Amino acid sequence: MIRWIGAAMIIFGAGSFGISKTVQFYRQQRLLRSFLHMLELLQCELTYTLYPLPKLCRITAERSDRLPASSLRCFASLLDRGLARSIAAREAFSDVKCVLPPDAGTAVLELFSALGRYDLDGEIKLLKLARQRLNTALERGETEKRPMAKGYALLGVCTGAAVAILLV
């Protein structure tokens, strides 16, 4: 009886490791889509309003998803306190950078470090460039990592089953 419980625990543990890797991939892809949506909203607000950057960020955060919105609100509050844009961006988006792929996290940091320095045309070009970089990261994740993500779940369950068979 104890062997069977141990075997079930091994299968569950190895399987949950593989499934957690798969879930992490899908969360990353969903977060990339959320950031793309946030950048589109930011571009629309920037194009049609003349608000200062902190207010612009707050308005955009109200219509964005949870994690991008919280980072954007934090960025706006740090700007209101008088921090430099680069420092405020680094602090506000530090939690996002570890969740996003490295190139996408860097694109977000570079965008918000430079936002507010140029005229309207330059700002829109910056936003388009950042959206293009995030789209590239999203497409690369779809083509490269999606097959691997499903393989992680299967590999975890199969490895757990193999170890359980050897032990039982």
N, C-alpha and C positions, 0 to 999 in steps of 0.2 A: 504494500500500500504506500509506504513512504517513497519507494522508487518511482511510482507513478506520479505522485505529487511532485517529486523533484523533476521528473521528466516534463510535466506540464509547466512547471515554473521556468525551466530552461527554454522550452519552446516559446512561452509567453515573453520572457525577457529578450531573447534574440529577435523575435518577431516584432516586439514593440520598438526595438532599436531601429530596425529597418523601416518600420512604418513612421517613426518620428522623423527620420531623414526625408521621407516622402512628403510628410506634412510640412516640414520646414521649406522644402522646395516650393510647394504650392503657396505657402504664405508669402514667400519672397516674390513670386510672380504677382500675387494679388497686391502686394505693397507697391511694386513697380507700377502697376496700373493705377493705383490710387495717387501716386506721385505724378504720373502723367496727367491725370484728370485735374489735380491741383494746379499744375503748371498751365494748363489750358485756361482754367478759371482766373489765375493770376494774370495771364496775358490779356484776357478780356477786360478785367478790371483796370489794368494798366492802360489799355488802349482807350477806354471810354470814360475814365474818371481822372481827376487830377489830385488825388489824395496823396498825402505823404506816405512814405514806405511803411511805417508801423501800422497806420490805419488801413492801408491797402492789404497788408498781411492779415490783419484781424478780420476784415471783411471776407477775404478768401478762405480763411480758416473756418468761418461759420458755415461755409457750404462744402467743406472738404471732409474726407474720411477721418477716422479717429487719430491714427498715428501721425500722418502728415499735418493734420490740423493742430495737434498738440505741439509739434515741433515748430510750426509757423507762429503759433501764439507765443511760445517761449522766445522765438526770434524777435517778435515785435516788442515784447516786454523788455528784453535786453537792449534793444535799440532805444527804447524810451528812457532807460536808465543812463544812456550816454555811452555805452560800449561801442567800440569800433565794429564795423560790419563783419570783418573777418573773424574777430574773437566771438562775436555774438553768434555767427553762423556755426563756428566750431562747437560752441557750447550747446546750442539749440539742436543741432543735428548730429551730435555724437552718438546718441542711441540708435539713430536711423542708419548711420554709416556701418555699424556692425551687422545690421540685418540685411541691407541691400548688398548686391554684388559690388566688389571693390570699385569698378569703373563707374557704376551708377552712383555710388556714395560720393565719389570724388566729384562727379558732375554736379550733384546737388550742392555740395560744399562750395565749389567754385562759383556756381550761379549765385548763391545767396551772399557770398563774400563780395561779389562785384555788383550786385543789384543796387541801384540807386546812384551809381557813379556816372552814368551816361545819359544822353538825351533819349527821347522816346524811341526813336528808330534803333539806337544801340541796345536799349533794354529789350526790345522785341526780338532783335537778332540773338541776344544772349538766351532768351527764353526758348527760341526755336532751336538753337544749338543744344541746349540742355535737354529739350524734349527729344531731339534726334538721338542724342547719346543714350537716353533712357529707353527709347524704342529699340535701339541696337542691342542693348543689354537684355531687353525683354525677348526679342527675337532669338538671340543667341541661347538664352535659357530654354526657350521652347524647343529649339532644334537639337541642342546638345544634351540638356539635362533631363528633359521629360522621359526619354527611354531609360536613363539611369535611375530616375526616381522610382519608377515602377519596379525596376530590377532590385533596388535596395530592399523594398518590402518583401519581395519574393526570396531574395537571398537571406534575409534575416530569418524568415520562417523556416526555410529549408535547412539552414545551418543549425537552428535550434532543434529541428526534428532529427537531424543527423547525430548531433551530440546526445540527444535523448535516447536514440536507438542504441548508440554505443554504450551508454551507461545502464540501460535497462537490459 
